[in-house]
Amino acid sequence: MLTADSLATARTLLFVPGDRPDRFGKATASGADPVVLDLENAVAPAHKDDARRHVLTWLEAGHDALVRINSVGTPWYADDVAALRGQARAVMLLKAEHPGQVAAVRDSLPAESAIMPLIETAAGVLHATAICAVNAVVRPAFGHIDLAAQLGVSPDARRRWSPLEARSSWLPQPPAARRR
């Protein structure tokens, strides 16, 4: 069972496209902790609605998964949040930039839900401590590829830029047991 504690201590994340329900069971059987059902990058825009339906069917059948939703400001974000209302127990929020964004997702989910904000923009790095202080956040994730793209540098340009400073400048570790 996916809990705040298991999400906080997860060592591997296995991403599965939300429009490939034939892979959900195989991914769960792999032993990854946890499986991430992806509604974002792994799903083409034309398949977003189908992916959302497949993920909901999986969750409604009593299975656990971390669901990666589309970021705030995309055409799919509101539909993702609305669909998961009352169903998802764990959500990964992409491009989390402000604590209010995370709180809005938290408020739409069941009370015991866990949130993993993905810090991958300059604004997200600047507000990371406040983002991680939002109740229901059990651990942050860091997206250095998107941050590098936003800053206009190659993520491999170690001499000119390293994501280490951005990654380690905030290092908040929210307690997994913290709730609303």
C-alpha positions as CSV (number, residue, x, y, z in Angstrom):
1,M,0.0,0.0,0.0
2,L,1.3,3.4,-0.9
3,T,1.5,5.6,2.2
4,A,3.1,8.9,3.0
5,D,6.0,7.0,4.7
6,S,6.6,4.7,1.7
7,L,6.6,7.7,-0.7
8,A,8.9,9.6,1.6
9,T,11.4,6.8,1.6
10,A,11.0,5.5,-2.0
11,R,14.2,4.7,-3.8
12,T,12.9,4.0,-7.3
13,L,10.1,5.5,-9.3
14,L,8.8,3.6,-12.3
15,F,6.9,5.9,-14.8
16,V,4.1,4.3,-16.9
17,P,2.1,6.2,-19.5
18,G,-1.4,6.7,-18.3
19,D,-2.7,5.7,-21.7
20,R,-1.1,2.2,-21.4
21,P,-3.3,0.4,-18.9
22,D,-1.8,-2.9,-20.2
23,R,1.4,-1.9,-18.4
24,F,0.0,-0.9,-15.0
25,G,-0.1,-4.4,-13.5
26,K,3.3,-5.3,-14.9
27,A,4.8,-2.1,-13.4
28,T,3.2,-2.8,-10.0
29,A,4.7,-6.4,-10.1
30,S,8.2,-5.0,-10.8
31,G,8.7,-4.0,-7.2
32,A,9.2,-0.3,-7.9
33,D,8.3,1.9,-4.9
34,P,6.1,3.5,-6.2
35,V,4.7,3.2,-9.7
36,V,3.9,6.6,-11.2
37,L,1.0,6.7,-13.6
38,D,1.9,9.5,-15.9
39,L,-0.7,11.9,-17.3
40,E,1.9,14.3,-18.5
41,N,5.0,13.9,-20.7
42,A,4.4,10.2,-21.5
43,V,0.9,10.9,-23.0
44,A,0.3,12.7,-26.2
45,P,-2.3,15.6,-26.1
46,A,-4.8,13.6,-28.1
47,H,-4.7,10.8,-25.5
48,K,-5.0,12.8,-22.3
49,D,-8.7,12.0,-21.7
50,D,-8.2,8.3,-22.3
51,A,-5.2,8.3,-20.0
52,R,-7.2,10.0,-17.3
53,R,-10.0,7.4,-17.6
54,H,-7.5,4.5,-17.4
55,V,-5.8,5.9,-14.3
56,L,-9.2,6.5,-12.6
57,T,-10.3,3.0,-13.4
58,W,-7.1,1.6,-11.9
59,L,-7.4,3.7,-8.7
60,E,-11.2,2.9,-8.4
61,A,-10.3,-0.8,-8.5
62,G,-8.4,-0.3,-5.3
63,H,-4.8,-0.1,-6.7
64,D,-2.3,2.4,-5.5
65,A,-0.1,4.6,-7.6
66,L,1.5,8.0,-7.6
67,V,-0.2,10.0,-10.3
68,R,1.9,12.6,-12.1
69,I,-0.5,15.4,-13.3
70,N,0.0,18.1,-15.8
71,S,1.4,21.4,-14.5
72,V,-0.6,24.5,-13.6
73,G,-1.3,26.6,-16.7
74,T,-1.5,23.7,-19.1
75,P,-4.8,22.9,-20.8
76,W,-5.0,19.6,-18.9
77,Y,-4.3,20.6,-15.4
78,A,-7.9,21.4,-14.3
79,D,-9.2,18.2,-15.8
80,D,-6.5,16.2,-14.1
81,V,-7.2,17.7,-10.7
82,A,-11.0,17.4,-11.1
83,A,-10.7,13.8,-12.2
84,L,-8.6,12.8,-9.2
85,R,-10.8,14.6,-6.7
86,G,-11.7,11.9,-4.1
87,Q,-9.6,9.2,-5.8
88,A,-5.9,9.9,-5.8
89,R,-3.9,9.2,-2.6
90,A,-0.6,10.4,-4.0
91,V,0.1,13.1,-6.7
92,M,3.2,14.4,-8.3
93,L,2.8,18.1,-9.2
94,L,5.0,19.3,-12.0
95,K,6.7,22.7,-12.1
96,A,5.6,23.5,-8.6
97,E,6.5,27.2,-8.2
98,H,4.4,28.5,-5.3
99,P,2.9,27.0,-2.1
100,G,-0.5,28.1,-3.2
101,Q,-0.4,25.8,-6.2
102,V,0.5,22.8,-4.0
103,A,-2.2,23.7,-1.4
104,A,-4.8,23.9,-4.2
105,V,-4.0,20.4,-5.3
106,R,-4.0,19.2,-1.6
107,D,-7.4,20.7,-1.0
108,S,-8.9,18.7,-3.9
109,L,-7.6,15.4,-2.7
110,P,-8.7,13.0,0.1
111,A,-7.4,14.2,3.6
112,E,-4.8,11.5,3.8
113,S,-3.2,12.1,0.4
114,A,0.4,12.8,-0.2
115,I,2.0,15.3,-2.6
116,M,5.4,15.2,-4.3
117,P,6.0,18.6,-5.8
118,L,8.5,18.6,-8.6
119,I,10.9,21.6,-8.3
120,E,12.1,22.3,-11.8
121,T,11.9,26.1,-12.4
122,A,13.8,29.0,-11.0
123,A,10.6,30.2,-9.2
124,G,10.3,26.7,-7.7
125,V,13.8,26.8,-6.4
126,L,13.3,30.2,-4.9
127,H,10.1,29.1,-3.1
128,A,11.1,25.5,-2.4
129,T,11.2,25.8,1.4
130,A,7.6,27.3,1.4
131,I,6.4,24.7,-1.1
132,C,7.8,21.9,1.1
133,A,6.1,23.4,4.2
134,V,2.6,22.8,2.7
135,N,0.8,20.1,4.7
136,A,0.6,16.9,2.7
137,V,4.0,17.4,1.0
138,V,5.9,14.3,1.9
139,R,9.0,14.9,-0.2
140,P,10.1,17.1,-3.1
141,A,11.6,15.9,-6.3
142,F,14.1,18.0,-8.4
143,G,13.9,18.4,-12.1
144,H,17.3,19.7,-13.2
145,I,16.7,19.1,-17.0
146,D,13.7,21.5,-17.1
147,L,15.5,24.0,-14.8
148,A,18.5,24.0,-17.1
149,A,16.3,24.5,-20.1
150,Q,14.6,27.4,-18.5
151,L,17.9,29.0,-17.6
152,G,19.2,28.4,-21.1
153,V,22.1,26.1,-20.2
154,S,22.9,22.5,-21.0
155,P,22.3,20.2,-18.0
156,D,25.6,18.6,-18.9
157,A,27.6,21.9,-18.8
158,R,29.3,21.1,-15.5
159,R,31.9,23.9,-15.8
160,R,29.4,26.6,-16.6
161,W,26.5,25.4,-14.4
162,S,25.7,22.7,-12.0
163,P,22.3,21.9,-10.6
164,L,24.0,20.9,-7.4
165,E,23.6,24.4,-5.9
166,A,20.0,24.6,-6.7
167,R,19.3,21.1,-5.6
168,S,21.1,21.4,-2.3
169,S,20.4,25.1,-1.4
170,W,17.0,24.3,0.1
171,L,17.2,20.6,1.1
172,P,13.9,20.7,3.0
173,Q,12.9,17.3,4.2
174,P,9.2,17.5,5.2
175,P,8.2,14.9,7.8
176,A,6.2,12.1,6.1
177,A,3.8,12.0,9.0
178,R,2.7,15.7,8.6
179,R,-0.9,16.1,7.5
180,R,-3.3,18.9,7.1
